[in-house]
Amino acid sequence: MTDPTITTAGTDKIVISHATKVIRRRTVLDDVSLELPRGDIYGFSGINGSGKTMLFRAIAGLIHLTSGTIDVFGQRIGRDASFPAGLGLILENVGFWEEYTGLDNLRLLASIRGAIGEREIRAALERVGLNPDDGREYGAYSLGMKQRLAVAQAVMESPGLLVLDEPTNALDVDGIALVCRIIREERERGATVLLACHNEPDLEALFERRFYMADGRIVREG
Ligand SMILES: Nc1ncnc2c1ncn2[C@@H]1O[C@H](COP(=O)(O)OP(=O)(O)OP(=O)(O)O)[C@@H](O)[C@H]1O
């Protein structure tokens, strides 16, 4: 029998309805409503503090909305699921273990879901140009290597939804081109991609729809 608490409408889209978040009497997300069909690359632009990261945190289930709802492919976040099933995430301040190598970091993260094994983990590292057998600890990585590892962990489980907040931070020209290629490949695989960035023409060229945010609101599309 179908569980009546599971939302079945909109299984092929992300539906954000009047999403509002107030933190210490400041409205940081203000009545955001969007429908994002599965399978496209959606870009979010806006000045610092306009609410892109807050929106991404809400979609990822990392913050609870003050009011409004977010349904990801038919699952209401915070009710049917704590976070979207099959989520790959890059957000600032999402940490790795400093004293472990990149490979050991990914092994630990992969062990949470148990969905992939050693072969996929190594392939994810190679895909972002990191050597799986590099013995250095994460704490000794350069900023660009750290960002590459963040991309590897986001894509390693072939997620259905990629939420990428400034995924090319700290990357050189080659790194940016590589991440753009990976995002394009992920989209071709069928992933839906939400992407926030600042003046990154290479990333912006990937956007299929683009939303501008200001003061916690979507102010325009285009
Ligand atoms: N933990 C917090 N407590 C209170 N306010 C916060 C917190 N985190 C963010 N904010 C506020 O929420 C608003 C939206 O911030 P957010 O990080 O979503 O912006 P952004 O568009 O991602 O900016 P950036 O381009 O700098 O990453 C800002 O005014 C910020 O000061």
The ligand as an ORCA input file, in Angstrom:
! r2SCAN-3c Opt
* xyz 0 1
  N      24.756     31.189     10.377
  C      24.196     32.351     10.025
  N      23.575     33.124     10.924
  C      22.985     34.261     10.581
  N      22.982     34.770      9.337
  C      23.615     34.062      8.394
  C      24.257     32.828      8.673
  N      24.798     32.361      7.527
  C      24.508     33.275      6.570
  N      23.809     34.287      7.091
  C      23.288     35.438      6.362
  O      22.396     34.993      5.369
  C      22.462     35.842      4.228
  C      22.617     34.992      2.992
  O      23.909     34.408      3.004
  P      24.389     33.325      1.938
  O      25.637     32.718      2.487
  O      23.270     32.450      1.590
  O      24.748     34.263      0.694
  P      25.445     33.893     -0.682
  O      24.581     34.447     -1.753
  O      25.751     32.445     -0.737
  O      26.783     34.718     -0.598
  P      28.260     34.407     -1.149
  O      28.235     34.791     -2.571
  O      29.108     35.312     -0.323
  O      28.564     32.968     -0.908
  C      23.616     36.821      4.473
  O      23.065     38.045      4.858
  C      24.377     36.189      5.620
  O      24.942     37.185      6.419
*
